[in-house]
Amino acid sequence: MPQITEDVNDDKEPESLSLSEYTFRQLSDIVQDPEAVKRLQPFLRQQDAVCCLNGESSYGELPMGLDWSIFRKAYTLLIWIKPVLSSTPPASQKRKKTWHQAPSASKIMIVNEKDRRLWYRWSTHDSDDKDSRAGICVQSGPWKLTENNQLESTLTAFALPPSFHSMVQIPIRLPANEFSLVGFTHNFPYLKKPQWTVTVNGVLQGRGELKYPAVDTTGTPYLESVIVLQNLGAGGVTQEMAANLEDHSKPASELTSSPSESPDEKLSLDFHVASMAFHADVIGPELQALMSTTGGPSLSLQQGGKVATPLPPIENWSKGSSLDHGPNVGIPLAVHPLSLQVQHLQDKAIHYFGAASSSPKGKKRIIWTQTPLPGSFSSTPKVGLIQPAIPDTFDYENNDGSRPILQFKGQVQLCHALSEFLMSSTETEASGYEIDFSPLDSSQQLSIVLQEQGLLTFLILPFFLAQLPAAGHAVELQQSLQEQSLKMLYSLYTNDGAWAASLIEALADCLENGGSRVHEQVLQNGILHMLSSALRLSLLRAQQKSVRSSKSLEECSEVEEESWWSPNHDESCPSWIPMPIAKACARLVLVACGGKRREDEDDGSNNSLLTHWQRGSDLALTAIFGFALNLDLWGKQEEALLCMLSIVGSRYGTIAGGQLLRRQIPLQSFLDLLRSRLEFAAPEVGNQLAVLLQHMLLASLSHSKNISIGEYDIHACCSALSDLPLGSVGTHVILTSWMSILEWCNNGDGSNSSMDEEHVLNICKKLGRNLIMSQYHDVVAPMLLSRTVFCGERSMSMPDTLGEGSSETGEAQKLWQKHWRMALALFVWVTSIAGPEGV
């Protein structure tokens, strides 16, 4: 434990502080100093420890080799890796060195292996001169940066010695500047041919037949040469410019102009590695997707480098297991089988290494040590009570008497977050503080230290302290405490809410990089619910104290403060929310809901399964229903509400996303929320809500086992429509969602191309039949169409706040006419498919 000393006077001995006490002092400054959050944010946006590998001249090796008698049936190599782009040109371009392209079968034995971008090369001999060597080599071709910030390359795997008949080429895609779990699996079944598989975050990149390394296990069954990640970014990255596109993708001006002779723009490419694990089992794409979704590199670092780590019991299956496609209600009595398999794989890692357990040796060498962790799932009794026992004693002693190590050589650098945090603190701290780094253990991690000292509590505490009412009004408080509360309120929401936005951004950074432990803590402590409530109440007080228009704290304190607690929605919803705060909250929801929307979310692939786990986690659903759709907070500020709804629509704007939302909330409750909390708003807000309703209805109409769900939902829409005036948000959402479903059935936007025509036709038939059964064509539609312009102001559906000559009156007039036309079009369609008796 590092000791931190404070020199008060020269005559007194320095005060000794533990790491936890010193960290608590640093975090307590968040409540008092707005700049403290900005100083902390760079450390929240990085992992606890990473090894930075130069793409041109770096590699890792396992000096002790691999005992191939353990891996004689299968192996899986898991790596948490992050490609980092830099605008500086690569060193090879400065030296005008040409790196070899992806090898073909004719070049596979000609190219020197030192000039290759190697993912890994395992062989019985280090030299290439021996034809008796056996092993496997996987190398990468040149890297290309696409428009969607993806790195593309081609992997070439071949058995050693090289053979024209044993080679596999698979394209790979890695997100730039993000950590990804890359998995290589190679199995040797008894009766079938060996298969080599590549996955990224559980998404299958490709597989093919590849000869399994045949090592003589009777003699020395060791692969002596074990190389990983050698010169992986050599040659840099080529940006996908317009000149490199196909002719049909180029604009007309470029087709008519002369071709450019300028060289392709190159970016340097480095790689950050967090952990690496060697398994003697086949770990499928589903398990790898579960590890990448719920674990992350942070949890792997906290477990000494084990990628297959015990998953938290709350995040993804506390509401009936979103891993299944069953009803998410109640607490399950059994853990999902996939999570049990991950737990069983924890102690089956033959070798595992993490950057948090590494130490530099000189300037060009970093040693990763395999840390022994007590406990084993294999020794746990399968039947009966689990009784306390002595932890397993791990014996990692090998022939030379040392633990297994993985060493990286070349231009490598170790980045340790805790050491950087302590060093940066001494620079910003007042004179007199001294930190003794000699007792610092490199295995200690900053994320765990910050969680133990209550970082999440400190981030939302200023919003609570800013709510204290005036002394002697609602609660008898000391006058000094009330003054501090007013000062806190003024500091939070001046400068367009810069301090409040930075606090929420820091919370989003914790969720994005903190891993499963932070997610579990946020859920158990109700951080999102508390932030939603505290933000709303503090904004109401800031609105009453005129913080937005006040030029100083004294001017703000002169405003008389009355009781701002009101059960009325119009008075309990803030009408002023700074846009930096809204954007920070939108990023918080974005991080909680997982990655970006993909084109293949609904095709049943591994990619859609990964996205389903991210969208269906308790953290994501809590962020949606407890924060993003809290209309008591966002209902009166249309720009902020539109910012939140755009994030929700981009994440759940698919049938799978609508199915997740529909399982958590009845459609009637969703419509009642719009009727009671959002009567009139801009058409853009209604369009975003219509996207959610459209996919919720598509999910219920496409349900093959329970047809009544679609009937109930359409009936709820018709009931709400009969009570809503034309021009309101509810009417706009319902009619727009119905029209969007008809366009979707006609493949107007191309989003249903992956579904068969019969399934799409059945959805259209169910919609028409349910509208007929809900009496839309003979009751609801005639009532809506009878509300013409001659009926007066109520038929125009304009709020009283709009003036007769204002521009908003004209917008309401156009919106009312649009709703009337949509109701007429639906009436004509439903009437055309109705029978002679109207059914």
Helices and strands as residue ranges (DSSP letters): E 3-6, E 15-17, H 19-28, G 29-31, H 34-44, E 49-61, E 66-67, E 74-86, H 91-94, G 113-115, E 117-123, E 135-140, E 143-145, E 150-160, E 167-175, E 180-187, E 195-200, E 203-209, E 222-223, E 225-230, E 237-239, G 242-244, G 247-249, H 252-256, E 266-279, H 285-290, I 291-295, H 296-302, H 337-345, G 346-348, E 349-354, G 355-357, E 358-360, E 365-369, E 405-416, H 417-428, E 433-436, H 446-452, H 455-465, H 479-493, H 498-513, H 516-525, H 527-544, H 553-557, H 569-572, H 579-592, H 606-615, H 618-623, I 624-628, H 631-634, H 638-652, H 655-664, H 667-677, H 683-701, H 708-723, H 729-745, H 757-773, I 776-780, H 781-785, G 789-791, H 793-796, H 807-833
